[in-house]
Amino acid sequence: MDDEPSKNRLRPLIGLAILVVAFVGVWFVVNELRRSAALQNCYASGRRDCVTIDSNGMHTNR
């Protein structure tokens, strides 16, 4: 019977952890969609310098 209080304390922490992981995942997806939309808008406006090429081989959107 001593396990009951510890299980009851653990459930909200697991729920909070799942909520935090879901929030981080949604934030990452929204951020990537925003970058993709900005790049598509740049290309749609006819510009050719939409992606900056870094010397490290990484690219960043303007």
Contacts in CASP RR format, 6 or more apart in sequence:
PFRMAT RR
TARGET T0000
AUTHOR 0000-0000-0000
METHOD contacts of the structure
MODEL  1
MDDEPSKNRLRPLIGLAILVVAFVGVWFVVNELRRSAALQNCYASGRRDC
VTIDSNGMHTNR
35 61 0 8 1.000
38 61 0 8 1.000
39 50 0 8 1.000
39 51 0 8 1.000
39 61 0 8 1.000
42 50 0 8 1.000
42 61 0 8 1.000
42 62 0 8 1.000
43 50 0 8 1.000
49 62 0 8 1.000
50 61 0 8 1.000
50 62 0 8 1.000
51 59 0 8 1.000
51 60 0 8 1.000
51 61 0 8 1.000
51 62 0 8 1.000
52 59 0 8 1.000
52 60 0 8 1.000
52 61 0 8 1.000
52 62 0 8 1.000
53 59 0 8 1.000
54 60 0 8 1.000
END
